[in-house]
């Protein structure tokens, strides 16, 4: 039976162009993000507590000339894990079926499941290692841009551990789609559509991992403070509602009617704010980022294994020729 190094060499021979493309893309994105992180930190150190023009060094807008580039790299980092996973994962089974070489490759491994495991393992390692560099670099870029704040859930899923785990899940999805569809291009197109849905779903699922807290505001000043960009940079808002003094929850429309009527009744006077509906914002604090990232990562790892197992069942039952 071929050893691990033999399977690594085989993976390289069969997917050298995909591996080269993925590696270069990750290196380019990681290098660009790392360069910006170093540049912004250097600028902040040069600023040394003073200001650049009228902009104080304590403000992230001292880096406003780099804002467009930062935004572009963040957008690319959101696409990266799914692109890496699909580019590396789809061809593993689909290419064998499309080129009609499965009837030769599968028997040589002694077992179809063994063949799939040895083909997936080195590819998964390549994907995880390649995406780790931009995941770290983009994280450092965000921290350099907002040096005095906890970035928390800012651009969640586009940096750090969640980015790496999404690449692993996308690779499992790519392998499964390649096994089911059996053709490269259709599997890639379907995978691209599913990746968009998956990215949106994972973003919406953040409140599933931890119970949101509650931030209550009663005055306009408090409301403006609660949405201050710097004060709430890494907070993840979940929902909002109004609560009457007796604890009854009401809709925004009803709350607006009550507040309007109270101001009209008060005339030139200020109405009693304690009698007005209270806006309640449910949110996840930035300090819970690590908990959410860990729990999502466990779920994504389980999903990757589940997809790999599904791909194995398809490969085991599928006709090789």
C-alpha positions in Angstrom: 0.0 0.0 0.0 1.3 3.5 -0.9 2.5 5.6 2.1 1.5 9.1 3.0 4.3 10.7 1.0 3.3 8.8 -2.1 -0.3 10.2 -1.7 1.1 13.7 -1.2 3.1 13.4 -4.4 0.1 12.0 -6.2 -2.1 14.9 -4.9 0.5 17.4 -6.2 0.7 15.7 -9.6 -3.1 15.5 -10.0 -3.8 19.0 -8.7 -0.6 21.0 -9.1 -2.3 23.8 -11.0 -5.1 24.2 -8.4 -2.6 24.0 -5.5 -0.4 26.6 -7.2 -3.3 28.9 -7.8 -4.6 28.6 -4.3 -1.2 29.1 -2.8 -0.4 32.2 -4.9 -3.8 33.7 -4.1 -3.5 33.2 -0.4 0.1 34.5 -0.4 -0.9 37.6 -2.4 -3.8 38.4 -0.1 -1.8 37.6 3.1 1.1 39.7 1.9 -1.1 42.7 1.0 -2.9 42.6 4.4 0.3 42.2 6.3 1.9 45.1 4.4 -1.1 47.3 5.3 -1.0 46.2 9.0 2.7 47.1 9.2 2.2 50.4 7.4 -0.7 51.5 9.6 1.2 50.6 12.8 4.2 52.4 11.5 2.1 55.5 10.8 0.5 55.3 14.3 4.0 55.0 15.9 5.2 58.0 13.8 2.1 60.0 14.9 3.0 59.3 18.5 -0.1 60.5 20.3 -0.3 63.7 18.2 -2.3 64.2 15.1 -2.0 64.2 11.3 -3.5 67.5 10.2 -6.7 67.8 12.1 -7.1 64.0 12.7 -6.0 62.8 16.1 -3.9 59.6 16.3 -6.5 58.0 18.6 -8.9 57.9 15.6 -8.9 55.2 13.0 -9.6 57.8 10.3 -5.9 58.7 10.5 -5.8 55.7 8.1 -8.6 56.9 5.8 -6.4 56.9 2.7 -6.0 53.1 3.2 -9.7 52.5 3.9 -10.6 51.5 0.3 -7.8 49.0 0.1 -8.7 47.6 3.5 -12.3 47.2 2.4 -11.2 45.4 -0.8 -9.0 43.0 1.0 -11.7 42.2 3.5 -14.2 41.5 0.7 -11.6 39.2 -1.0 -11.0 37.4 2.3 -14.7 36.6 2.6 -14.6 35.0 -0.8 -11.3 33.2 -0.3 -12.2 30.2 1.9 -15.0 29.1 -0.4 -13.0 29.6 -3.5 -10.1 27.6 -2.0 -12.3 24.8 -0.8 -14.2 24.4 -4.1 -11.1 24.7 -6.4 -9.3 22.0 -4.4 -12.3 19.9 -3.4 -14.4 19.5 -6.5 -11.8 18.0 -8.8 -10.9 15.1 -6.4 -13.8 12.9 -7.4 -15.3 14.8 -10.3 -12.1 14.8 -12.4 -11.8 11.0 -12.1 -15.4 10.5 -13.2 -15.3 13.1 -16.0 -12.0 11.7 -17.4 -13.2 8.1 -16.9 -10.1 7.2 -14.8 -11.9 6.2 -11.7 -12.1 2.5 -12.8 -8.3 2.6 -12.7 -7.6 4.7 -9.6 -10.1 3.2 -7.2 -9.1 -0.4 -7.6 -5.4 0.5 -7.2 -6.1 1.9 -3.7 -7.6 -1.4 -2.6 -10.7 0.5 -1.3 -12.7 3.4 -2.6 -13.0 4.9 0.9 -9.2 4.6 1.4 -8.6 6.2 -1.9 -10.9 9.1 -1.0 -9.4 9.5 2.5 -5.8 9.7 1.1 -6.9 12.1 -1.6 -8.8 14.4 0.7 -6.3 14.5 3.6 -3.4 16.2 1.8 -5.7 18.5 0.0 -7.3 19.5 3.3 -3.9 20.2 4.8 -3.0 22.4 1.8 -6.3 24.3 2.1 -5.9 24.9 5.9 -2.3 25.9 5.7 -2.8 28.2 2.7 -5.8 30.0 4.2 -4.2 30.4 7.7 -1.7 33.1 6.4 -4.4 35.5 5.1 -6.6 34.7 8.1 -3.9 36.0 10.4 -2.8 38.9 8.2 -6.3 40.2 7.7 -6.9 39.9 11.5 -3.8 42.0 12.2 -4.8 44.5 9.5 -8.1 45.1 11.3 -6.4 45.4 14.6 -4.0 47.9 13.1 -6.8 50.0 11.6 -8.7 50.1 14.9 -5.7 50.0 17.4 -7.6 51.3 20.4 -10.7 49.1 20.2 -11.7 45.5 20.5 -12.5 44.4 17.0 -14.6 41.6 18.3 -17.3 40.7 15.7 -16.1 43.4 13.2 -16.1 41.7 9.8 -16.9 38.4 11.4 -16.0 35.3 9.3 -13.5 37.2 7.2 -10.4 36.8 9.5 -9.1 34.5 12.2 -10.1 30.9 12.9 -13.6 31.1 11.3 -12.0 31.9 8.0 -9.8 28.7 8.2 -12.7 26.5 9.2 -14.9 27.8 6.4 -12.3 26.7 3.9 -12.3 23.2 5.4 -16.1 23.1 5.2 -16.1 24.4 1.6 -13.6 21.7 0.7 -15.8 19.0 2.1 -18.7 20.5 0.2 -16.7 20.6 -3.0 -15.7 16.9 -2.7 -19.3 15.9 -2.0 -20.7 18.0 -5.0 -18.0 16.5 -7.3 -19.0 13.0 -6.2 -22.7 13.6 -6.7 -22.6 15.7 -9.9 -19.6 14.0 -11.5 -18.6 17.0 -13.7 -16.2 19.8 -12.8 -17.9 22.9 -14.2 -21.5 22.2 -13.0 -20.2 21.2 -9.6 -18.2 24.4 -9.3 -21.3 26.5 -10.3 -23.5 24.8 -7.8 -20.8 25.1 -5.2 -20.6 28.9 -5.8 -24.3 29.3 -5.3 -24.2 27.2 -2.1 -21.2 29.1 -0.9 -23.2 32.4 -1.0 -26.1 30.8 0.9 -23.7 29.3 3.4 -21.8 32.5 4.0 -25.1 34.4 4.6 -26.4 31.5 6.8 -23.3 31.4 9.0 -23.4 35.2 9.5 -27.1 35.0 10.6 -26.3 32.0 12.8 -23.9 33.9 15.1 -26.6 34.5 17.8 -27.2 30.7 17.9 -23.8 30.1 19.6 -24.3 32.4 22.6 -27.2 34.1 24.2 -27.4 37.8 23.3 -27.2 40.3 26.1 -29.4 43.4 26.5 -28.6 47.0 26.2 -31.4 49.4 27.2 -31.5 53.0 26.2 -34.0 55.7 27.2 -32.7 59.0 26.0 -31.6 60.3 22.6 -28.1 60.9 24.0 -27.9 57.3 25.3 -29.3 56.1 22.0 -26.6 57.9 20.0 -23.9 56.7 22.3 -25.1 53.1 22.0 -24.6 53.3 18.2 -21.3 55.2 18.4 -18.9 53.5 15.9 -15.8 53.4 18.2 -17.7 52.5 21.4 -19.5 49.6 19.8 -17.0 48.6 17.1 -16.8 44.9 17.9 -20.4 44.4 19.3 -22.8 42.2 17.3 -26.3 43.7 17.3 -29.0 41.0 17.1 -32.4 42.6 17.4 -34.3 45.5 19.0 -37.7 46.1 20.4 -39.6 48.5 22.7 -40.8 47.8 26.2 -43.4 49.7 28.1 -42.8 50.7 31.8 -44.9 47.7 32.9 -42.7 45.3 30.9 -45.0 44.8 27.9 -43.1 44.4 24.6 -44.5 46.4 21.7 -43.7 46.9 18.0 -41.9 49.9 16.6 -45.1 51.3 15.1 -47.0 51.2 18.3 -44.0 52.8 20.2 -43.8 55.6 17.6 -47.5 56.4 18.1 -47.2 56.4 21.9 -44.1 58.7 21.8 -45.7 61.1 19.3 -48.9 61.3 21.4 -46.8 62.0 24.5 -44.9 64.9 22.9 -48.1 66.3 21.5 -49.8 66.2 24.9 -46.8 67.8 26.6 -46.8 70.7 24.2 -43.8 72.9 24.9 -42.8 70.8 27.9 -40.6 67.7 27.9 -42.7 64.6 28.5 -41.9 62.3 31.4 -39.4 59.9 29.8 -39.9 57.2 32.4 -43.4 56.8 31.1 -42.3 56.4 27.5 -41.5 53.1 25.8 -37.9 52.0 26.3 -35.8 50.8 23.3 -34.1 47.5 24.1 -31.2 46.4 22.0 -30.2 42.7 22.1 -26.5 42.2 21.3 -23.5 40.0 21.7 -20.6 41.9 23.4 -17.1 41.8 21.7 -15.7 39.9 24.6 -17.8 36.8 23.5 -16.0 36.6 20.1 -13.8 33.7 21.2 -16.7 31.7 22.5 -18.6 32.2 19.2 -15.6 31.4 17.1 -14.9 28.2 19.0 -18.4 26.9 18.9 -18.8 27.7 15.2 -15.5 26.0 14.5 -16.6 22.8 16.2 -19.8 22.9 14.2 -18.0 23.5 10.9 -15.5 20.7 11.7 -18.5 18.4 12.3 -20.0 19.6 9.0 -16.8 18.9 7.2 -16.7 15.3 8.5 -20.4 14.8 7.6 -19.8 16.0 4.1 -16.7 13.8 3.7 -18.7 10.9 5.0 -21.5 11.7 2.5 -19.0 11.9 -0.3 -17.6 8.5 0.8 -21.0 6.9 0.6 -21.5 8.3 -3.0 -18.1 7.1 -4.1 -18.6 3.7 -2.6 -21.9 3.2 -4.6 -21.1 5.1 -7.7 -20.1 3.3 -11.0 -16.5 3.9 -11.8 -16.8 3.9 -15.6 
